[in-house]
Amino acid sequence: MSINFADRAAEWKKPPFDLKTQQEVSLLSTEPKVLEDAFYKDLEFGTGGMRGVMGVGTNRVNKYTFGRNTQGLSQYLKQQFPEKSIRVVIGYDCRHQSDTLAKIVADIFSANDIEVFLFSSLRATPEVSFAVRHLNAQCGVVLTASHNPPEYNGYKVYWQDGGQIVPPHDKGIIETINKVGFDQIQFEPKNEKIQLIDKEIDKAFQQASAGQGKIGSGDRTQLSVVFTALHGTSITAIPQVLEQAGYTQVHIVDEQAKPDGDFPTVSSPNPEEPEALKMALELAEKLNADIVIGTDPDADRLGIAVRNQKGKMELLNGNQTMVVMTKFILEQFKKEANTDYFIGSTVVSTPMMSKLADAYGVDCKLGLTGFKWIAKMIEDFPGQKCLGGGEESFGFMVGDFVRDKDAVTSALLACEIAATEKSKGSSFFDALLRSYEQLGFYQEKLVSFTKKGKEGAQEIQQMMRDLRKKPPVELDGSPVVIIEDYLNSTLENKKNQTTSELNFPKSDVIILEAEDGTRVAARPSGTEPKIKFYFSVQQNTFSAVEYEKSQQHSMDRINRIAQALGINT
């Protein structure tokens, strides 16, 4: 018999929960709706680990939910590595309670006789991924909620390859955690098992980042860069890496340089949203800078603005940045004898990545949303060399020395492109236009809706059910010919009336493709209470002088499709 939220809450009003927690649950009892949301379910692992609002309850981030994770993870590690002295790396970002929770997580690992390497202060997420392999650890944990609002925190797990957990370990870890009672958490540390790490790992990571990203040929001293950390961790790495690479004109947005979990100068610390880069863009205009770079709080997402044909700063979307970066890598790399190469992307990202791979004679592998699937490609195809990978949500990975989104090395790569182009009398934006001329013009747009709480989750589920039950028959006049349903693992071809199996892990994603290449994808977010719709339209021929006209025409098409689907853009 399942336990309802009131019964769960009652359990938290007595030991093993401490007195402070018991009192906070009692206070919540006066607000039934809030109490239900805090206890109606357990926090779950999604596309980017576990994220939630901080507070008491099974559906909240606190010492007990994270403690249960850590106790279960400790037990799973011992099962998987029975003959080894197990090592774990722990990092954390600028969010409230991150440092305190990181110490609690370290204590629990140590209590389970696991050797812990704990960063002495906040660090960028890609550095933690790097450190797992650098220190020959079996696991890594980052406490971060990435770009989520200030009230959130999160728990991301890396395996020994430096990538986030994927099958079979994700399921195994979750099953082990679910068997752990809150009274079984070992909070008492063995301090001799905990070692603080900092400058030595910083140096190794920054040198590796500069080595991987510094592949251009421009005059780096002539590029004017505006950088904002958006109150996050990238301030500990990006200025240092750019300086090491030879960039002398890096202008930091001082008001957003200090790490602060309240993110006081932005409504959302997400470089996907134009408002987040407003202060950086203003500074860029003041200085007549060439490029603006902004990152999310844990420094895995990268937002870029560059000067367009009219000399105005234009924010690029994740698809545009990914294509220009990948194309630059493909143009720079030198093929080694008997080596196969690949680039990675996701099923909801721009189809340009596959066309780019074909143009340069490399393989393009597609995975589900979430960078863990791109990292998994490196392990799954050891006979091929990964040149890089990206996804539409402003994430990119250069090479394979970091196995997650890496805004640090990607920031350097973006500057390398801009500096190389500037030295030739061109620009980053011109490189984008050349990509369109070579591969055709693609316009993408993401529309998302926030649906909070239990009712919101149910509403999202209903929207997905409705779309499956009655998908559109056409997209802006072009008949739908392909329906990919990743939850049911089916690919339905309307043209030849066949159904085949999708060889992907099951995921609540639907992709519709029309005869003219127009695509619409829908999925619930794995990290936020949102449902997301991804639109992609294309035209085969493109002229740089027609860029604005092509862009407007494409956006009009997207808006018509969204309106027909009942989606307010």
DOVEXTOR-232833 format. One record per residue (C-alpha): x, y, z; residue number from 1. Coordinates in pm, 1 decimal. Example, Ala and Ser with C-alpha at 12.3 -4.5 7.8 and 13.67 -1.06 7.14 Angstrom:
// residues 2
        u        v        w   n
   1230.0   -450.0    780.0   1
   1367.0   -106.0    714.0   2
//
This chain:
// residues 569
        u        v        w   n
      0.0      0.0      0.0   1
    145.9    337.6    -97.4   2
    211.4    598.7    169.3   3
     25.2    926.4    116.3   4
    189.8   1263.8    165.0   5
     38.7   1318.8    512.3   6
    181.9    987.9    637.0   7
    521.7   1074.4    489.2   8
    515.2   1413.8    659.4   9
    424.6   1253.0    992.0  10
    735.4   1032.7    970.4  11
    951.0   1344.4    934.6  12
    819.8   1479.6   1268.7  13
   1016.3   1221.2   1465.9  14
   1366.0   1063.0   1472.4  15
   1587.3    994.8   1284.2  16
   1507.8   1346.5   1159.6  17
   1664.0   1620.7   1368.7  18
   1464.2   1862.7   1581.5  19
   1501.6   2152.1   1334.9  20
   1359.6   1940.6   1053.6  21
   1071.9   1818.6   1271.2  22
    981.1   2177.2   1360.7  23
    991.2   2289.7    996.3  24
    756.9   2004.1    895.3  25
    517.6   2103.2   1173.9  26
    511.9   2458.4   1039.9  27
    433.8   2330.1    689.6  28
    134.7   2138.7    828.9  29
    -54.9   2469.0    843.8  30
    -23.9   2494.2    461.8  31
   -170.5   2169.5    320.3  32
    -92.9   2253.7    -42.9  33
    272.2   2329.1     30.5  34
    297.0   2021.0    252.0  35
    159.6   1801.0    -25.3  36
    408.4   1933.9   -280.2  37
    695.0   1871.0    -36.8  38
    596.2   1509.1     32.0  39
    378.2   1370.2   -248.4  40
    675.0   1204.4   -420.0  41
   1050.6   1148.4   -399.4  42
   1287.6   1369.8   -593.5  43
   1387.9   1186.0   -911.0  44
   1694.1   1172.9  -1134.2  45
   1625.8   1344.1  -1470.4  46
   1832.2   1440.5  -1776.9  47
   2081.1   1640.2  -1565.7  48
   2074.1   1453.6  -1234.5  49
   1842.9   1539.4   -946.9  50
   1717.5   1895.3   -897.0  51
   1458.5   2041.9   -666.3  52
   1353.5   2326.5   -442.3  53
   1542.3   2346.8   -113.4  54
   1342.0   2269.1    200.5  55
   1210.5   1981.3    410.8  56
   1035.2   1685.4    251.5  57
   1093.5   1389.4     22.5  58
   1036.5   1610.8   -283.8  59
   1285.3   1871.8   -165.2  60
   1660.2   1923.1   -149.1  61
   1790.6   1875.8    204.7  62
   2049.4   1684.8    406.1  63
   1826.2   1377.5    419.4  64
   1734.4   1345.8     51.7  65
   2093.9   1412.8    -52.3  66
   2212.8   1195.5    234.9  67
   1998.4    906.6    115.3  68
   2138.5    951.6   -235.5  69
   2491.5    939.3   -100.7  70
   2433.7    639.7    123.8  71
   2279.7    445.9   -164.5  72
   2552.5    554.6   -403.6  73
   2817.4    444.1   -151.6  74
   2661.7     99.5   -132.5  75
   2635.5     72.8   -509.9  76
   3000.4    171.9   -556.0  77
   3107.6   -101.0   -314.6  78
   2904.4   -354.1   -511.5  79
   3062.1   -244.9   -841.0  80
   3421.8   -211.4   -719.0  81
   3457.5   -474.1   -441.4  82
   3832.9   -512.0   -485.8  83
   3919.7   -142.7   -513.4  84
   3990.5    141.7   -277.0  85
   3709.4    364.5   -399.4  86
   3765.8    733.5   -476.4  87
   3501.3   1003.2   -520.5  88
   3542.1   1365.8   -633.3  89
   3297.8   1624.4   -497.7  90
   3241.9   1973.2   -637.4  91
   2977.4   2239.5   -588.6  92
   2859.8   2573.5   -723.9  93
   2748.0   2909.7   -584.0  94
   2399.9   2810.7   -474.6  95
   2267.6   2845.8   -121.9  96
   2368.5   2551.3     97.3  97
   2592.1   2401.8   -174.1  98
   2905.6   2420.0     42.4  99
   2724.7   2283.8    350.7 100
   2557.2   2003.1    158.9 101
   2886.2   1916.3    -14.3 102
   3050.7   1867.6    326.7 103
   2761.2   1645.1    439.9 104
   2792.9   1437.6    121.6 105
   3169.6   1408.1    179.7 106
   3108.6   1301.6    541.3 107
   2872.3   1022.7    435.8 108
   3110.2    886.8    171.2 109
   3393.1    889.3    424.3 110
   3175.0    715.4    684.4 111
   3134.3    439.1    426.2 112
   3514.7    407.1    395.5 113
   3530.6    584.0     59.5 114
   3820.5    819.2    -13.4 115
   3691.4   1168.8    -85.2 116
   3850.3   1449.4   -289.8 117
   3648.8   1758.2   -197.1 118
   3708.2   2088.6   -374.5 119
   3796.4   2350.0   -114.7 120
   3558.0   2604.4   -268.7 121
   3318.8   2636.8   -560.5 122
   3435.0   2514.4   -902.4 123
   3301.7   2488.8  -1256.8 124
   3117.8   2165.0  -1331.5 125
   3344.2   2070.8  -1627.3 126
   3643.2   2081.1  -1391.0 127
   3475.8   1817.4  -1172.7 128
   3416.0   1594.6  -1476.4 129
   3783.1   1640.9  -1567.0 130
   3899.0   1569.7  -1210.9 131
   3722.8   1232.5  -1197.2 132
   3948.0   1093.1  -1468.4 133
   4251.7   1299.2  -1367.9 134
   4241.7   1151.9  -1014.7 135
   4144.8    800.4  -1130.0 136
   3825.1    820.1   -926.3 137
   3534.9    580.4   -964.8 138
   3271.2    849.4   -921.4 139
   3207.2   1221.0   -898.6 140
   2929.4   1432.7   -749.7 141
   2848.1   1795.8   -827.7 142
   2600.3   1990.6   -620.7 143
   2438.9   2230.3   -866.1 144
   2102.5   2323.2  -1011.1 145
   2265.1   2467.7  -1322.3 146
   2047.5   2751.1  -1457.9 147
   1740.2   2687.5  -1239.6 148
   1599.2   2965.8  -1016.8 149
   1767.6   3057.4   -682.8 150
   1545.4   2834.9   -467.4 151
   1679.9   2520.9   -639.5 152
   1978.0   2297.2   -581.4 153
   2077.1   1965.5   -732.0 154
   2286.1   1648.3   -723.7 155
   2464.3   1530.8  -1037.4 156
   2654.2   1200.4  -1047.4 157
   2950.7   1113.1  -1271.4 158
   3088.6    765.8  -1332.4 159
   3456.9    677.0  -1367.5 160
   3465.4    784.6  -1734.0 161
   3382.9   1142.5  -1627.2 162
   3039.2   1126.2  -1788.8 163
   2704.9   1142.1  -1610.9 164
   2545.7    813.8  -1510.3 165
   2373.1    620.4  -1788.5 166
   2239.9    263.1  -1821.1 167
   2291.5     28.8  -1653.5 168
   2437.8    227.8  -1363.8 169
   2162.7    490.9  -1345.3 170
   1896.9    228.3  -1283.3 171
   2120.4     33.0  -1046.1 172
   2201.1    341.5   -838.9 173
   1836.4    449.6   -818.8 174
   1725.9    100.3   -714.1 175
   1989.9     93.5   -441.4 176
   1895.2    441.2   -316.0 177
   1528.0    343.2   -300.5 178
   1613.6     59.4    -60.2 179
   1789.1    295.9    182.8 180
   1594.8    411.9    487.3 181
   1660.8    758.0    624.0 182
   1768.9    591.2    950.6 183
   2046.6    410.1    761.3 184
   2233.9    723.8    652.5 185
   2582.1    734.7    806.9 186
   2637.4   1102.2    884.1 187
   2940.8   1063.7   1114.3 188
   3255.4   1132.0    907.9 189
   3593.7    964.8    905.1 190
   3788.9   1284.8    850.5 191
   4109.2   1104.0    753.7 192
   3925.3    988.1    440.0 193
   3855.2   1345.5    320.6 194
   4117.4   1541.2    125.8 195
   4068.6   1898.3      5.2 196
   4175.4   1973.7   -353.1 197
   4213.2   2301.7   -538.6 198
   4509.7   2468.5   -713.7 199
   4679.6   2154.3   -845.0 200
   4359.0   2039.5  -1017.3 201
   4285.8   2395.9  -1134.5 202
   4624.1   2411.9  -1304.6 203
   4581.4   2074.4  -1476.4 204
   4228.2   2154.7  -1593.7 205
   4314.6   2501.7  -1721.7 206
   4619.9   2374.2  -1908.8 207
   4413.3   2096.8  -2067.6 208
   4137.8   2342.2  -2156.5 209
   4382.1   2582.4  -2321.1 210
   4547.5   2292.3  -2502.9 211
   4218.0   2164.6  -2644.6 212
   4059.8   2498.5  -2726.4 213
   4351.3   2701.3  -2860.9 214
   4331.3   2588.3  -3223.4 215
   4289.3   2915.1  -3415.0 216
   4543.0   3132.8  -3596.6 217
   4427.3   3489.0  -3528.5 218
   4585.5   3775.2  -3335.4 219
   4441.1   3712.5  -2990.7 220
   4557.8   4049.1  -2857.4 221
   4327.0   4229.2  -3103.0 222
   4004.0   4061.7  -2994.8 223
   3789.7   4253.9  -2745.2 224
   3590.8   4017.6  -2523.8 225
   3318.0   4095.3  -2269.1 226
   3263.9   3815.6  -2019.6 227
   2998.6   3763.8  -1751.8 228
   2987.3   3480.6  -1502.1 229
   2624.5   3563.9  -1409.1 230
   2725.4   3531.7  -1041.1 231
   2845.1   3175.4  -1097.9 232
   3152.9   2954.1  -1097.4 233
   3301.3   3037.5  -1438.0 234
   3482.1   3333.6  -1279.4 235
   3721.3   3072.2  -1134.8 236
   3825.4   2941.7  -1477.5 237
   3733.2   3135.2  -1793.3 238
   3937.7   3454.1  -1735.2 239
   4235.5   3237.3  -1639.2 240
   4209.0   3013.7  -1947.4 241
   4166.7   3310.8  -2183.6 242
   4469.8   3482.2  -2030.9 243
   4672.7   3163.7  -2061.6 244
   4575.7   3140.1  -2429.2 245
   4695.2   3495.3  -2495.7 246
   4381.4   3710.0  -2482.2 247
   4466.5   4048.8  -2333.1 248
   4137.6   4235.8  -2382.9 249
   3897.6   4046.1  -2157.6 250
   3648.9   4279.6  -1990.4 251
   3457.6   4129.6  -1697.9 252
   3110.6   4251.6  -1598.9 253
   3204.9   4343.6  -1243.0 254
   2846.5   4359.3  -1113.8 255
   2802.4   3990.6  -1202.0 256
   3152.0   3864.9  -1117.8 257
   3098.9   3775.4   -751.6 258
   2940.4   3432.1   -696.2 259
   2597.4   3480.6   -541.0 260
   2318.6   3223.9   -515.8 261
   2053.9   3497.3   -523.0 262
   2163.4   3600.7   -875.8 263
   2064.9   3958.6   -784.0 264
   2109.7   4128.0  -1122.8 265
   1908.3   3882.2  -1335.4 266
   1562.3   3729.2  -1322.2 267
   1715.4   3400.0  -1440.5 268
   2085.9   3301.4  -1454.1 269
   2035.4   3129.3  -1788.9 270
   2237.4   3248.2  -2091.9 271
   1963.0   3104.6  -2314.7 272
   1750.3   3402.5  -2212.0 273
   1848.9   3738.4  -2367.2 274
   1774.9   3934.0  -2049.8 275
   2050.8   3748.9  -1865.5 276
   2316.5   3900.8  -2095.0 277
   2172.9   4254.7  -2089.5 278
   2451.9   4404.7  -1875.3 279
   2720.1   4230.3  -2081.5 280
   2568.8   4361.0  -2404.8 281
   2558.9   4715.5  -2265.6 282
   2926.7   4693.1  -2171.8 283
   3008.4   4552.3  -2516.4 284
   2845.9   4850.8  -2686.4 285
   3031.5   5089.4  -2458.9 286
   3365.7   4924.4  -2539.8 287
   3285.7   4833.8  -2902.3 288
   3374.7   4475.0  -2814.6 289
   3378.7   4194.0  -3071.1 290
   3214.7   3917.1  -2868.4 291
   3009.3   3866.6  -2551.4 292
   3037.3   3546.3  -2350.7 293
   2809.5   3448.4  -2061.6 294
   2771.9   3124.6  -1869.1 295
   2520.9   2969.4  -1633.5 296
   2604.2   2926.5  -1261.0 297
   2791.0   2595.6  -1291.3 298
   2969.6   2693.3  -1615.4 299
   2845.4   2422.2  -1844.4 300
   2615.6   2636.2  -2065.6 301
   2756.4   2907.3  -2288.3 302
   2575.4   3206.1  -2435.7 303
   2738.0   3410.3  -2713.9 304
   2661.4   3741.8  -2883.4 305
   2860.4   3869.7  -3181.7 306
   2835.7   4161.9  -3421.4 307
   2607.5   4097.4  -3717.5 308
   2619.1   4237.3  -4070.6 309
   2500.8   4577.9  -3946.1 310
   2759.7   4591.9  -3668.9 311
   2501.5   4532.2  -3395.4 312
   2540.5   4270.0  -3123.0 313
   2321.5   3967.5  -3198.7 314
   2259.0   3682.3  -2959.3 315
   2312.3   3344.3  -3121.3 316
   2108.8   3041.7  -3023.0 317
   2265.6   2715.3  -2913.9 318
   2220.6   2553.7  -3253.7 319
   2397.9   2837.8  -3435.3 320
   2690.0   2841.6  -3192.7 321
   2722.2   2463.6  -3206.3 322
   2735.7   2456.0  -3586.2 323
   2999.4   2731.3  -3613.7 324
   3214.6   2569.5  -3343.4 325
   3187.9   2222.0  -3493.2 326
   3262.5   2348.3  -3843.6 327
   3571.6   2532.8  -3716.7 328
   3699.1   2218.8  -3544.9 329
   3640.2   2014.6  -3859.6 330
   3832.3   2268.9  -4067.0 331
   4126.8   2271.8  -3823.4 332
   4172.8   1906.8  -3738.4 333
   4424.6   1694.2  -3922.7 334
   4313.8   1341.5  -4003.6 335
   4531.6   1067.1  -3863.8 336
   4583.4    749.2  -4060.1 337
   4337.2    470.5  -3984.6 338
   4133.8    687.4  -3745.6 339
   3759.0    729.9  -3766.3 340
   3607.3   1047.2  -3625.5 341
   3266.5   1148.5  -3502.1 342
   3076.3   1445.5  -3370.7 343
   2782.5   1415.7  -3132.7 344
   2448.4   1587.4  -3095.7 345
   2090.4   1521.1  -2984.3 346
   1762.8   1432.9  -3154.1 347
   1608.5   1774.7  -3073.9 348
   1905.3   1977.4  -3198.1 349
   1948.4   2122.5  -3547.7 350
   1967.0   1878.6  -3842.9 351
   2258.9   2093.0  -3963.5 352
   2492.2   1882.7  -3748.6 353
   2424.7   1572.3  -3958.7 354
   2467.0   1770.7  -4282.2 355
   2791.9   1916.2  -4148.8 356
   2925.9   1569.0  -4070.3 357
   2841.0   1448.6  -4420.9 358
   3016.0   1749.9  -4575.4 359
   3341.3   1676.3  -4389.7 360
   3330.9   1297.1  -4410.1 361
   3285.7   1219.8  -4041.3 362
   3015.7   1036.1  -3849.7 363
   2741.4   1223.1  -3662.7 364
   2593.2   1032.9  -3370.2 365
   2262.7   1143.7  -3220.2 366
   2145.0   1078.5  -2865.9 367
   1856.0   1173.3  -2644.8 368
   1843.7   1512.8  -2474.1 369
   2107.2   1540.1  -2202.7 370
   2480.4   1556.6  -2244.1 371
   2528.0   1223.7  -2070.3 372
   2428.7   1055.9  -2396.9 373
   2700.0   1238.5  -2591.2 374
   2956.4   1139.8  -2327.0 375
   2833.6    778.7  -2352.0 376
   2914.1    778.6  -2724.6 377
   3283.8    810.6  -2638.4 378
   3268.7    493.9  -2428.5 379
   3042.3    306.2  -2670.6 380
   3265.4    368.2  -2974.1 381
   3626.4    332.7  -2853.4 382
   3742.9    277.6  -3211.3 383
   3634.3    627.5  -3310.0 384
   3773.3    961.1  -3194.3 385
   3530.8   1225.9  -3069.4 386
   3606.3   1572.6  -3207.2 387
   3333.1   1743.0  -3006.9 388
   2963.3   1752.8  -2946.5 389
   2681.3   1993.8  -2880.5 390
   2314.1   2032.1  -2805.0 391
   2064.5   2309.5  -2869.7 392
   2047.1   2407.0  -2502.7 393
   2372.2   2607.8  -2522.4 394
   2600.2   2315.6  -2439.2 395
   2920.3   2217.4  -2618.5 396
   3214.8   1985.2  -2554.2 397
   3554.2   2022.1  -2724.1 398
   3725.0   1687.5  -2780.5 399
   3678.3   1430.7  -2505.9 400
   3899.4   1542.1  -2216.2 401
   3583.6   1666.6  -2038.5 402
   3280.5   1439.7  -2063.8 403
   3008.1   1698.5  -2013.7 404
   2902.2   2040.9  -2138.4 405
   3207.2   2262.2  -2095.4 406
   3156.7   2637.6  -2114.5 407
   3520.2   2699.7  -2017.6 408
   3687.3   2537.7  -2317.8 409
   3395.9   2637.0  -2542.4 410
   3443.1   3003.1  -2442.8 411
   3804.0   2979.7  -2555.7 412
   3701.3   2809.0  -2880.6 413
   3448.1   3085.2  -2950.7 414
   3722.0   3345.2  -2903.3 415
   3955.5   3146.4  -3129.0 416
   3695.4   3156.8  -3406.3 417
   3632.4   3527.9  -3355.3 418
   4004.0   3613.2  -3346.0 419
   4082.5   3400.8  -3652.9 420
   3799.0   3557.0  -3850.6 421
   3888.2   3910.9  -3739.7 422
   4246.3   3862.4  -3855.6 423
   4107.0   3776.6  -4200.3 424
   3880.1   4080.9  -4207.9 425
   3578.0   3863.8  -4133.9 426
   3378.3   3779.8  -3819.3 427
   3217.4   3500.9  -3617.1 428
   2883.5   3601.8  -3770.2 429
   3027.9   3576.2  -4120.8 430
   3136.0   3220.4  -4035.2 431
   2774.6   3143.4  -3946.7 432
   2650.5   3285.0  -4277.5 433
   2905.3   3075.6  -4468.2 434
   2768.2   2767.5  -4290.6 435
   2420.0   2851.5  -4416.6 436
   2549.2   2908.0  -4769.1 437
   2719.8   2569.4  -4763.6 438
   2450.6   2361.1  -4590.9 439
   2124.3   2551.4  -4634.3 440
   1943.6   2785.4  -4397.1 441
   1795.0   2645.2  -4076.3 442
   1594.6   2833.9  -3816.9 443
   1516.8   2683.7  -3478.7 444
   1308.4   2805.9  -3189.2 445
   1237.2   2666.7  -2842.8 446
    907.1   2738.8  -2670.2 447
    861.3   2618.0  -2311.6 448
    586.7   2639.8  -2051.5 449
    636.7   2619.7  -1674.5 450
    384.9   2397.9  -1494.5 451
    467.6   2378.1  -1124.1 452
    361.8   2129.4   -860.3 453
    164.6   1808.2   -875.2 454
   -110.6   1958.7  -1092.8 455
    149.9   2100.9  -1329.6 456
    315.1   1761.5  -1370.7 457
    -23.8   1607.1  -1447.9 458
    -99.1   1880.6  -1701.0 459
    231.2   1818.3  -1880.1 460
    159.9   1445.0  -1894.3 461
   -183.7   1516.1  -2041.8 462
    -37.4   1746.0  -2309.7 463
    200.2   1467.9  -2416.4 464
    -82.6   1211.9  -2419.9 465
   -297.3   1442.1  -2632.8 466
    -16.7   1494.2  -2884.5 467
     35.6   1118.4  -2913.3 468
   -333.9   1051.7  -2948.4 469
   -396.6   1314.8  -3215.0 470
    -76.8   1435.4  -3386.4 471
   -112.3   1698.2  -3661.6 472
   -136.2   1571.8  -4018.6 473
     57.6   1867.6  -4162.3 474
    303.1   2138.6  -4056.3 475
    244.3   2470.7  -4233.8 476
    102.9   2296.0  -4537.2 477
    359.6   2016.8  -4562.2 478
    226.8   1668.8  -4474.0 479
    373.9   1494.5  -4168.9 480
    559.4   1189.3  -4298.5 481
    754.5   1072.1  -3991.6 482
    642.1   1036.8  -3627.3 483
    913.2    930.2  -3384.2 484
    781.2    826.8  -3042.8 485
   1069.8    761.0  -2807.3 486
    844.6    651.1  -2521.5 487
    701.3    367.8  -2730.8 488
   1026.4    320.6  -2929.4 489
    847.4    351.0  -3263.4 490
    917.8    529.3  -3591.8 491
    604.6    556.4  -3801.4 492
    657.4    631.1  -4170.9 493
    331.7    773.5  -4306.3 494
    453.8    766.8  -4666.7 495
    504.4    394.6  -4696.4 496
    275.9    298.7  -4404.9 497
    546.3    118.8  -4207.2 498
    645.5    118.1  -3841.3 499
    997.3     37.5  -3723.5 500
   1174.7     29.6  -3389.0 501
   1377.1    321.4  -3252.0 502
   1703.6    200.8  -3102.9 503
   1712.8    448.3  -2814.1 504
   1642.5    420.0  -2441.3 505
   1278.5    496.1  -2368.0 506
   1212.8    866.5  -2313.5 507
    902.5   1085.5  -2318.2 508
    981.7   1254.7  -2651.1 509
    779.0   1290.4  -2971.8 510
    925.7   1423.4  -3298.1 511
    714.5   1508.0  -3603.1 512
    881.9   1558.4  -3940.3 513
    708.6   1697.0  -4247.3 514
    787.2   1621.4  -4610.5 515
    974.9   1951.9  -4652.7 516
   1202.7   1882.4  -4353.0 517
   1008.4   2091.9  -4101.5 518
   1034.6   1937.8  -3753.9 519
    850.6   1975.5  -3424.2 520
    964.5   1795.3  -3109.3 521
    795.9   1787.6  -2768.6 522
    923.6   1664.9  -2432.9 523
    885.5   1735.5  -2062.7 524
   1202.3   1887.2  -1916.8 525
   1411.6   1651.5  -1707.3 526
   1544.1   1932.0  -1487.1 527
   1258.4   2183.1  -1450.2 528
    877.6   2174.4  -1421.3 529
    842.9   2257.7  -1790.2 530
    719.7   2116.0  -2117.0 531
    935.2   2208.5  -2416.8 532
    853.6   2238.8  -2786.7 533
   1137.1   2252.5  -3041.2 534
   1070.0   2393.4  -3388.9 535
   1299.9   2363.0  -3690.5 536
   1236.0   2489.0  -4045.0 537
   1473.3   2501.7  -4339.7 538
   1533.3   2635.0  -4688.7 539
   1781.4   2469.7  -4922.3 540
   1926.3   2781.5  -5081.5 541
   2059.5   3082.5  -4893.3 542
   2229.2   3411.7  -4969.7 543
   2403.9   3611.3  -4696.9 544
   2249.5   3936.0  -4820.1 545
   1906.3   3778.7  -4765.2 546
   1977.6   3671.0  -4403.9 547
   1722.2   3894.2  -4231.3 548
   1457.5   3815.4  -4490.3 549
   1520.6   3440.4  -4456.6 550
   1514.1   3464.3  -4079.5 551
   1184.9   3655.7  -4072.0 552
   1023.7   3421.8  -4323.9 553
   1131.4   3121.5  -4117.3 554
   1010.7   3271.2  -3788.4 555
    674.9   3347.2  -3948.8 556
    650.0   2980.9  -4048.6 557
    736.7   2866.2  -3695.6 558
    477.7   3098.0  -3544.5 559
    210.6   2967.1  -3783.0 560
    294.5   2606.7  -3691.7 561
    288.5   2685.6  -3319.9 562
    -45.0   2863.7  -3352.3 563
   -193.2   2566.5  -3537.4 564
    -76.8   2342.2  -3251.7 565
   -233.4   2574.3  -2995.3 566
    106.1   2686.9  -2865.4 567
    147.9   3052.0  -2772.2 568
    494.2   3170.7  -2882.4 569
//
